[in-house]
Amino acid sequence: MRKVLFAAFAALLLSACAHQQAPRNPLATWVPSSNHDVRRPLLVVLHYTEQDSVQRSLDTLRTANSGGRVSAHYLVGQDGTRYQLVSEIHRAWHAGAGSWGPVRDVNSASIGIELDNNGREPFAEPLVQSLLVLLEDLQTRWRIPAENFIAHSDLAPGRKIDPGVHFPWKRLAQHGYGVWPRDDTPPPPPGFDVIQALRTVGYPVDDLDATARAFRLRFRALADGPLDAEDHRILYALVQGWTIPVQTTTSP
């Protein structure tokens, strides 16, 4: 399967590069330089479609709609079918306003993956299996670190909640996509700076209430309430790098 994905990507890359090189300014002599590169994704952002079918989501991601134009690089259906809508070297419109760590224009630095889920039900097993295959491919080719696989809600607290409370973040972390705290992590020491810890992990901290909800949505499947002692322990684990190890098996 990975060979198929690699072959498809290579064909897309050659096609995209050829397309990008074609437009040349007639006012200047073309003297090409090899000192350039394609857009390099730093993040993978996971979404849910919040719609009732893959076909409807494909229509939304490929056309104008009442909420404005939106797109993503990939869409994964409940049956595991993967669709690519935008080349990885191009900027898709999936993240909107928000930030993660030093990244302020997330669309320019990320790959967006939409998942066929309405937000109210568990994610279908074929979808999760297929997503793991895709994430392995993206991580291998782009060398994206585990901590840079994030939720839409992570980068846009208070504005977005996807992929929601049903998304299996711990399972993804066991395969190296995203991070998850170890259960045996001790509580933080006195004076632990929660705000700085949130900032270190990557969260924007301009609206702490919204950020707290986004953090709890990701790590405790809880949407409301102030950060408590368990949240502090989880943050301490993430900052210290005390996270669950990646499974050695290569199967999803």
LUMMI-946463 format. One line per field, with one value per residue: residue number from 1; x, y, z of N, C-alpha, C, O in turn. Coordinates in steps of 0.02 Angstrom, whole numbers, plus 50000, padded with zeros to 5 digits. Last residue first. Layout:
kolmi <- (NUM ...)
n.c1 <- (X ...)
n.c2 <- (Y ...)
n.c3 <- (Z ...)
ca.c1 <- (X ...)
ca.c2 <- (Y ...)
ca.c3 <- (Z ...)
c.c1 <- (X ...)
c.c2 <- (Y ...)
c.c3 <- (Z ...)
o.c1 <- (X ...)
o.c2 <- (Y ...)
o.c3 <- (Z ...)
This chain:
kolmi <- (252 251 250 249 248 247 246 245 244 243 242 241 240 239 238 237 236 235 234 233 232 231 230 229 228 227 226 225 224 223 222 221 220 219 218 217 216 215 214 213 212 211 210 209 208 207 206 205 204 203 202 201 200 199 198 197 196 195 194 193 192 191 190 189 188 187 186 185 184 183 182 181 180 179 178 177 176 175 174 173 172 171 170 169 168 167 166 165 164 163 162 161 160 159 158 157 156 155 154 153 152 151 150 149 148 147 146 145 144 143 142 141 140 139 138 137 136 135 134 133 132 131 130 129 128 127 126 125 124 123 122 121 120 119 118 117 116 115 114 113 112 111 110 109 108 107 106 105 104 103 102 101 100 99 98 97 96 95 94 93 92 91 90 89 88 87 86 85 84 83 82 81 80 79 78 77 76 75 74 73 72 71 70 69 68 67 66 65 64 63 62 61 60 59 58 57 56 55 54 53 52 51 50 49 48 47 46 45 44 43 42 41 40 39 38 37 36 35 34 33 32 31 30 29 28 27 26 25 24 23 22 21 20 19 18 17 16 15 14 13 12 11 10 9 8 7 6 5 4 3 2 1)
n.c1 <- (49919 50086 50211 50255 50297 50214 50293 50254 50178 50286 50361 50405 50376 50258 50176 50172 50110 49985 49941 49936 49839 49729 49719 49685 49605 49543 49362 49241 49209 49234 49333 49430 49557 49632 49546 49468 49564 49608 49491 49469 49585 49562 49454 49517 49620 49662 49797 49875 49888 49991 50111 50182 50211 50086 50059 50165 50129 50014 50066 50205 50221 50226 50270 50277 50142 50122 50200 50141 50085 50027 50096 50002 50033 50040 50044 50086 50134 50049 50000 49930 49814 49761 49734 49636 49508 49368 49258 49262 49342 49431 49327 49295 49337 49342 49401 49561 49634 49722 49641 49539 49607 49743 49902 50060 50176 50230 50303 50367 50381 50442 50382 50379 50333 50214 50138 50130 50064 49943 49890 49873 49783 49670 49632 49592 49487 49397 49366 49299 49229 49222 49065 48966 48959 49030 49015 49148 49273 49398 49525 49679 49804 49965 50043 50078 49977 49880 49932 50017 50090 50190 50246 50104 49983 49830 49701 49582 49598 49620 49599 49641 49809 49944 50045 50106 50004 49864 49699 49626 49618 49536 49522 49409 49354 49221 49215 49353 49456 49532 49667 49683 49536 49441 49316 49233 49083 48967 48898 49029 49116 49195 49260 49208 49074 49088 49142 49032 48939 49007 49011 48882 48845 48968 49081 49213 49348 49529 49699 49847 50016 50153 50241 50273 50355 50346 50502 50642 50797 50915 50932 50870 50858 50825 50731 50724 50566 50441 50369 50383 50307 50226 50291 50320 50201 50187 50295 50256 50142 50195 50282 50187 50106 50201 50232 50109 50097 50206 50171 50054 50109 50192 50098 50041)
n.c2 <- (49928 49857 49862 49861 49942 50092 50221 50257 50403 50528 50642 50768 50872 50915 50805 50803 50925 50900 50801 50875 50969 50885 50846 50967 51063 51198 51214 51155 51051 50937 50794 50707 50729 50784 50867 50935 50999 51094 51167 51223 51301 51392 51463 51519 51596 51667 51664 51552 51414 51269 51204 51170 51299 51347 51262 51305 51435 51405 51334 51315 51255 51275 51109 50989 50885 50709 50581 50462 50344 50356 50473 50565 50566 50644 50610 50459 50335 50240 50292 50400 50337 50301 50426 50478 50440 50549 50591 50728 50809 50858 51004 51125 51301 51413 51378 51360 51312 51210 51110 51084 51007 50922 50863 50816 50855 50758 50678 50771 50726 50685 50665 50524 50476 50545 50498 50359 50362 50419 50315 50215 50279 50288 50154 50133 50226 50173 50048 50092 50256 50345 50366 50517 50652 50692 50627 50593 50571 50691 50781 50847 50956 50999 51163 51294 51374 51360 51434 51558 51538 51441 51423 51340 51371 51464 51543 51536 51390 51258 51240 51258 51213 51244 51110 50993 50900 50944 50904 50787 50615 50497 50330 50224 50181 50200 50333 50416 50553 50673 50792 50930 51031 51184 51308 51463 51489 51437 51394 51359 51307 51143 51043 51019 50989 50869 50788 50788 50717 50595 50551 50619 50713 50805 50831 50798 50831 50842 50868 50922 50912 51024 51061 51043 51147 51191 51154 51263 51317 51330 51311 51430 51479 51611 51690 51864 51950 51967 51850 51744 51588 51445 51313 51275 51219 51106 51032 51011 50932 50817 50774 50751 50650 50547 50532 50491 50365 50301 50303 50226 50103 50079 50061 49940)
n.c3 <- (50590 50607 50659 50833 50936 50984 51075 51247 51316 51390 51456 51424 51504 51446 51471 51612 51637 51581 51670 51790 51757 51745 51879 51941 51808 51715 51719 51599 51454 51379 51382 51341 51382 51278 51199 51290 51364 51269 51246 51372 51384 51280 51331 51444 51387 51252 51222 51200 51089 51121 51133 51246 51292 51328 51435 51519 51547 51622 51732 51813 51975 52110 52157 52019 51957 51995 51889 51772 51737 51612 51497 51374 51199 51037 50859 50810 50852 50895 51009 50959 50915 51040 51094 51007 50928 50949 51018 51036 50889 50792 50821 50870 50854 50938 51056 50977 50856 50874 50928 50838 50746 50825 50757 50752 50813 50892 50800 50657 50490 50370 50249 50236 50360 50380 50272 50302 50424 50385 50306 50403 50488 50404 50396 50529 50537 50441 50493 50616 50628 50779 50866 50837 50815 50705 50586 50476 50383 50404 50320 50347 50288 50324 50341 50322 50278 50376 50482 50517 50635 50733 50857 50918 50808 50777 50676 50544 50438 50389 50252 50105 50055 49960 49894 49913 49911 49811 49859 49873 49885 49985 50036 50117 50235 50255 50288 50203 50215 50115 50105 50103 50086 50084 50052 50031 50130 50179 50067 49946 49800 49800 49865 49987 49958 49887 49986 50074 49999 49990 50122 50229 50323 50421 50493 50465 50577 50558 50596 50523 50536 50499 50402 50227 50122 49952 49867 49836 49760 49668 49536 49420 49247 49170 49054 49047 49062 49018 49027 49162 49149 49198 49222 49348 49396 49317 49359 49491 49474 49413 49512 49615 49562 49554 49689 49741 49681 49738 49875 49872 49832 49939 50041 50000)
ca.c1 <- (49876 50016 50197 50224 50348 50214 50264 50299 50176 50230 50342 50416 50436 50316 50190 50198 50177 50028 49949 49980 49907 49753 49735 49748 49611 49596 49431 49271 49199 49233 49288 49364 49513 49664 49597 49436 49526 49655 49522 49419 49572 49618 49446 49458 49637 49598 49766 49852 49884 49926 50093 50151 50265 50122 50015 50162 50190 50009 50019 50174 50217 50248 50241 50302 50196 50097 50183 50173 50123 49983 50100 50041 49986 50071 50018 50054 50182 50080 50034 49994 49860 49779 49783 49702 49552 49427 49261 49274 49292 49388 49342 49296 49327 49312 49343 49518 49581 49748 49702 49522 49584 49672 49859 49996 50147 50193 50240 50372 50342 50478 50393 50403 50394 50269 50154 50158 50131 49988 49905 49916 49849 49704 49656 49645 49546 49423 49402 49364 49226 49250 49135 48974 48917 49046 48968 49117 49201 49375 49455 49645 49738 49924 50011 50128 50039 49868 49933 49978 50032 50157 50265 50173 50010 49903 49726 49619 49570 49632 49565 49606 49737 49911 50003 50150 50035 49932 49749 49595 49663 49531 49559 49432 49426 49242 49202 49285 49454 49470 49639 49725 49584 49469 49357 49272 49143 49016 48871 48970 49097 49154 49280 49280 49091 49058 49181 49095 48924 48993 49073 48907 48812 48918 49017 49174 49292 49462 49644 49788 49958 50100 50268 50226 50368 50319 50429 50612 50728 50911 50912 50914 50835 50889 50727 50754 50633 50481 50400 50372 50369 50217 50267 50374 50227 50137 50292 50316 50137 50144 50308 50241 50077 50168 50285 50137 50047 50202 50231 50050 50058 50222 50141 50000)
ca.c2 <- (49974 49851 49909 49830 49918 50020 50199 50238 50332 50507 50578 50715 50834 50960 50825 50745 50913 50952 50786 50816 50992 50922 50796 50934 51038 51148 51240 51155 51109 51001 50837 50702 50698 50736 50824 50899 50945 51046 51130 51178 51247 51345 51425 51478 51538 51655 51729 51565 51487 51303 51232 51116 51254 51380 51262 51236 51423 51445 51302 51368 51236 51330 51174 51019 50934 50778 50612 50527 50345 50353 50409 50561 50549 50622 50642 50518 50388 50228 50228 50412 50366 50249 50382 50508 50398 50532 50521 50686 50794 50800 50941 51070 51234 51419 51422 51352 51363 51273 51130 51119 51074 50930 50898 50791 50900 50811 50654 50741 50767 50686 50734 50566 50450 50553 50569 50382 50332 50456 50379 50203 50260 50349 50188 50092 50233 50242 50052 50058 50188 50341 50343 50445 50625 50722 50682 50581 50564 50623 50778 50784 50949 50955 51102 51249 51374 51332 51361 51543 51582 51443 51483 51359 51316 51457 51504 51576 51454 51275 51196 51304 51202 51269 51169 51051 50917 50920 50956 50843 50673 50543 50393 50252 50181 50133 50283 50395 50481 50654 50724 50889 50994 51125 51269 51408 51510 51459 51451 51342 51360 51196 51057 51032 51048 50927 50801 50819 50786 50633 50569 50573 50648 50798 50851 50834 50789 50871 50822 50943 50878 50999 51051 51041 51090 51202 51156 51202 51327 51350 51252 51414 51441 51582 51634 51803 51933 52027 51866 51814 51626 51517 51335 51303 51279 51159 51052 51050 50997 50856 50792 50799 50715 50571 50551 50555 50417 50309 50337 50296 50135 50088 50120 50000)
ca.c3 <- (50624 50585 50604 50775 50890 50977 51012 51193 51304 51350 51485 51375 51522 51446 51402 51575 51662 51553 51599 51785 51773 51687 51828 51958 51876 51721 51724 51666 51498 51345 51420 51310 51431 51322 51168 51235 51396 51298 51191 51344 51432 51275 51269 51452 51428 51283 51227 51269 51098 51123 51068 51207 51271 51274 51377 51495 51509 51560 51686 51774 51905 52068 52174 52081 51949 51990 51953 51782 51799 51671 51533 51436 51253 51099 50918 50780 50838 50830 51014 50992 50866 50991 51126 51009 50969 50910 51000 51094 50940 50776 50786 50919 50826 50871 51058 51036 50855 50846 50962 50900 50726 50811 50804 50728 50764 50925 50829 50724 50537 50433 50268 50181 50330 50427 50277 50238 50419 50429 50276 50344 50513 50426 50336 50499 50580 50434 50429 50617 50601 50712 50862 50840 50868 50769 50600 50540 50372 50419 50342 50333 50319 50283 50365 50352 50239 50309 50485 50457 50635 50668 50820 50931 50847 50780 50732 50594 50457 50459 50300 50150 50057 50021 49887 49907 49975 49816 49847 49839 49888 49928 50042 50053 50229 50231 50341 50212 50226 50148 50103 50060 50127 50053 50099 50001 50096 50228 50105 49986 49845 49771 49796 49984 49999 49855 49926 50095 50018 49930 50088 50178 50325 50369 50522 50414 50555 50563 50587 50561 50508 50541 50468 50283 50165 50019 49871 49863 49781 49739 49574 49476 49306 49188 49101 49020 49086 49023 48962 49145 49153 49191 49156 49309 49427 49311 49289 49476 49505 49378 49446 49624 49578 49493 49641 49761 49667 49666 49851 49892 49790 49873 50043 50000)
c.c1 <- (49842 49973 50125 50208 50317 50266 50268 50261 50221 50234 50279 50400 50452 50381 50252 50218 50210 50100 49995 49993 49956 49824 49758 49768 49678 49604 49481 49342 49236 49233 49292 49312 49442 49619 49619 49484 49489 49617 49570 49449 49522 49609 49501 49448 49577 49604 49696 49820 49853 49932 50029 50132 50238 50178 50050 50117 50191 50071 50016 50131 50176 50246 50269 50266 50218 50155 50152 50153 50159 50021 50056 50041 50026 50017 50052 50015 50153 50127 50069 50034 49929 49826 49806 49754 49624 49478 49325 49281 49311 49346 49416 49314 49331 49296 49308 49461 49534 49698 49725 49584 49569 49659 49786 49944 50087 50159 50198 50304 50345 50445 50429 50421 50422 50335 50213 50180 50167 50058 49954 49937 49897 49775 49694 49675 49605 49488 49432 49400 49295 49251 49157 49049 48927 49007 48981 49073 49168 49299 49435 49575 49705 49859 49979 50100 50089 49932 49922 49979 49988 50093 50229 50190 50084 49921 49802 49640 49613 49597 49569 49566 49706 49835 49967 50111 50081 49963 49817 49644 49633 49582 49553 49464 49453 49317 49223 49277 49381 49470 49571 49696 49626 49513 49383 49316 49182 49080 48921 48951 49035 49146 49243 49303 49164 49078 49154 49139 48988 48977 49059 48972 48835 48895 48962 49109 49248 49410 49577 49729 49900 50052 50217 50260 50319 50329 50409 50536 50701 50839 50903 50887 50890 50878 50796 50756 50658 50552 50444 50407 50355 50284 50260 50351 50281 50164 50243 50316 50197 50140 50259 50270 50131 50138 50254 50190 50074 50154 50229 50111 50054 50173 50173 50043)
c.c2 <- (49944 49899 49904 49881 49886 49999 50123 50216 50314 50432 50554 50646 50779 50922 50869 50765 50855 50942 50837 50799 50934 50946 50829 50882 51002 51128 51183 51183 51101 51060 50907 50740 50689 50703 50768 50848 50903 50986 51077 51136 51197 51287 51373 51433 51492 51590 51724 51633 51500 51379 51273 51140 51197 51335 51292 51230 51352 51434 51340 51337 51288 51314 51229 51085 50962 50827 50681 50557 50411 50361 50412 50490 50538 50609 50613 50555 50451 50285 50209 50348 50377 50277 50328 50463 50423 50495 50501 50612 50741 50774 50922 51004 51181 51351 51429 51402 51354 51329 51199 51143 51116 51001 50900 50815 50871 50859 50710 50725 50735 50733 50741 50637 50498 50531 50580 50455 50356 50428 50419 50269 50247 50333 50252 50127 50194 50249 50121 50060 50157 50268 50338 50426 50550 50694 50716 50641 50543 50621 50705 50787 50884 50944 51062 51181 51322 51326 51330 51467 51572 51485 51491 51423 51329 51394 51500 51532 51490 51339 51220 51263 51247 51259 51184 51116 50978 50942 50925 50898 50728 50598 50433 50320 50208 50127 50213 50344 50462 50579 50721 50819 50953 51089 51208 51375 51450 51485 51479 51401 51338 51252 51115 51051 51068 50991 50863 50834 50822 50706 50612 50598 50599 50726 50851 50863 50831 50816 50855 50897 50895 50957 51018 51025 51091 51139 51172 51210 51260 51368 51269 51352 51429 51542 51603 51749 51870 52013 51928 51831 51697 51554 51411 51332 51313 51224 51110 51075 51041 50927 50835 50821 50769 50640 50579 50578 50485 50365 50351 50334 50209 50122 50133 50063)
c.c3 <- (50684 50623 50580 50722 50828 50925 51008 51131 51245 51336 51450 51402 51471 51460 51399 51504 51624 51574 51566 51712 51766 51697 51764 51906 51885 51795 51730 51665 51564 51392 51391 51352 51404 51373 51215 51205 51343 51328 51217 51288 51404 51324 51262 51391 51438 51324 51258 51277 51167 51125 51068 51137 51228 51247 51317 51433 51481 51516 51619 51719 51866 51994 52129 52096 52016 51984 51943 51849 51811 51736 51596 51465 51317 51151 50979 50834 50807 50810 50949 50999 50897 50939 51079 51041 50971 50953 50963 51076 50992 50834 50793 50885 50880 50841 50992 51037 50915 50847 50938 50937 50787 50785 50780 50778 50727 50877 50858 50754 50606 50484 50335 50203 50278 50397 50324 50244 50356 50428 50319 50313 50456 50450 50353 50438 50552 50475 50417 50550 50600 50690 50789 50840 50880 50828 50668 50558 50437 50417 50350 50363 50298 50321 50308 50370 50263 50268 50416 50449 50573 50672 50753 50892 50856 50819 50729 50652 50508 50481 50372 50201 50110 50016 49953 49896 49971 49882 49854 49821 49844 49938 49977 50065 50164 50220 50320 50267 50242 50154 50137 50051 50079 50104 50063 50053 50070 50197 50156 50029 49884 49822 49765 49914 49989 49892 49890 50035 50038 49945 50028 50149 50271 50365 50468 50441 50508 50559 50602 50544 50553 50501 50515 50349 50224 50061 49942 49860 49806 49759 49648 49512 49357 49252 49110 49073 49051 49045 48963 49079 49128 49201 49150 49243 49385 49340 49279 49404 49488 49406 49408 49557 49583 49504 49577 49711 49684 49647 49776 49868 49806 49826 49976 50000)
o.c1 <- (49804 49986 50105 50194 50350 50278 50318 50203 50225 50287 50224 50423 50505 50433 50294 50271 50269 50146 50039 50050 50012 49865 49804 49827 49722 49609 49463 49378 49260 49254 49346 49254 49398 49638 49625 49464 49481 49637 49572 49435 49530 49625 49489 49434 49586 49595 49673 49815 49809 49977 50015 50137 50270 50190 50046 50135 50216 50065 50015 50156 50119 50269 50328 50234 50181 50211 50157 50093 50202 49992 50051 49993 50078 49962 50088 49961 50190 50157 50114 50096 49980 49874 49865 49811 49669 49490 49335 49308 49365 49317 49459 49316 49366 49246 49250 49469 49475 49716 49745 49581 49583 49695 49771 49942 50065 50119 50137 50253 50327 50477 50446 50470 50482 50387 50258 50236 50226 50106 50001 49995 49956 49822 49745 49736 49661 49537 49485 49460 49344 49271 49117 49090 48899 49021 48946 49093 49160 49266 49452 49566 49702 49859 49967 50130 50138 49940 49952 50021 49926 50047 50236 50152 50123 49881 49834 49603 49673 49570 49525 49505 49741 49802 49961 50140 50093 49949 49829 49633 49618 49588 49562 49437 49513 49342 49241 49326 49352 49483 49556 49699 49608 49526 49351 49350 49164 49127 48918 48985 48994 49165 49258 49360 49180 49095 49192 49171 48997 48999 49095 48987 48810 48922 48916 49085 49248 49425 49569 49713 49902 50047 50236 50304 50323 50314 50450 50510 50733 50823 50886 50826 50948 50887 50823 50778 50618 50594 50480 50468 50320 50313 50284 50386 50287 50152 50256 50336 50189 50136 50278 50281 50122 50143 50278 50192 50064 50167 50247 50104 50050 50192 50180 50029)
o.c2 <- (49979 49913 49943 49939 49882 50034 50093 50196 50352 50402 50558 50596 50748 50937 50861 50745 50859 50950 50818 50784 50942 50943 50804 50875 51007 51172 51127 51175 51047 51115 50934 50720 50666 50654 50710 50793 50843 50929 51021 51076 51137 51230 51316 51374 51431 51535 51773 51659 51463 51405 51308 51103 51177 51333 51266 51196 51341 51425 51308 51316 51303 51354 51228 51113 50958 50811 50709 50558 50416 50382 50464 50452 50505 50636 50564 50534 50491 50283 50167 50349 50364 50243 50311 50460 50392 50516 50442 50573 50713 50720 50966 50952 51190 51344 51450 51461 51343 51387 51241 51192 51175 51048 50883 50792 50898 50900 50711 50756 50676 50774 50797 50665 50511 50562 50620 50472 50372 50466 50449 50278 50265 50369 50267 50129 50219 50275 50128 50072 50190 50224 50328 50465 50522 50712 50764 50698 50484 50663 50663 50795 50868 50925 51087 51145 51308 51279 51279 51439 51577 51468 51543 51471 51329 51367 51529 51489 51476 51343 51204 51253 51272 51292 51141 51170 51011 50997 50884 50935 50717 50626 50407 50363 50214 50075 50172 50314 50488 50543 50762 50790 50942 51116 51183 51408 51393 51502 51537 51453 51301 51246 51135 51074 51127 51041 50904 50886 50881 50751 50661 50657 50543 50682 50892 50913 50893 50760 50891 50887 50883 50964 50987 50982 51135 51084 51168 51266 51208 51425 51224 51342 51418 51569 51572 51760 51829 52058 51941 51826 51706 51552 51439 51372 51374 51277 51156 51132 51100 50975 50883 50881 50825 50684 50628 50637 50533 50406 50405 50390 50251 50165 50191 50111)
o.c3 <- (50718 50681 50537 50739 50776 50876 51027 51135 51197 51342 51478 51373 51473 51431 51354 51480 51606 51534 51528 51693 51741 51651 51731 51890 51843 51838 51748 51615 51581 51373 51379 51355 51440 51405 51194 51188 51351 51317 51191 51283 51412 51307 51242 51397 51442 51297 51287 51332 51189 51158 51019 51089 51179 51187 51261 51385 51426 51456 51566 51667 51885 51953 52111 52052 52065 52003 51889 51865 51854 51786 51628 51458 51316 51147 50975 50854 50780 50756 50949 50997 50864 50920 51077 51018 50942 51010 50949 51116 50992 50828 50799 50919 50930 50805 50990 51020 50906 50840 50979 50974 50789 50801 50723 50835 50676 50898 50850 50736 50614 50516 50355 50180 50276 50409 50309 50223 50357 50431 50294 50295 50460 50435 50322 50430 50551 50450 50388 50549 50584 50728 50744 50817 50927 50885 50685 50546 50451 50446 50309 50423 50239 50379 50253 50410 50228 50229 50401 50413 50579 50710 50720 50895 50808 50857 50685 50675 50514 50536 50412 50192 50155 49977 49996 49891 50022 49906 49899 49773 49786 49992 49923 50101 50155 50199 50362 50290 50289 50105 50181 49997 50021 50158 50017 50092 50084 50233 50174 50027 49857 49880 49708 49905 49984 49861 49865 50032 50021 49910 50015 50150 50269 50399 50470 50416 50513 50539 50651 50485 50613 50440 50564 50352 50267 50039 49988 49852 49799 49772 49687 49517 49340 49307 49064 49129 49029 49047 48915 49075 49079 49255 49101 49212 49386 49312 49241 49391 49473 49368 49375 49547 49560 49461 49549 49693 49646 49603 49754 49843 49761 49785 49956 49965)
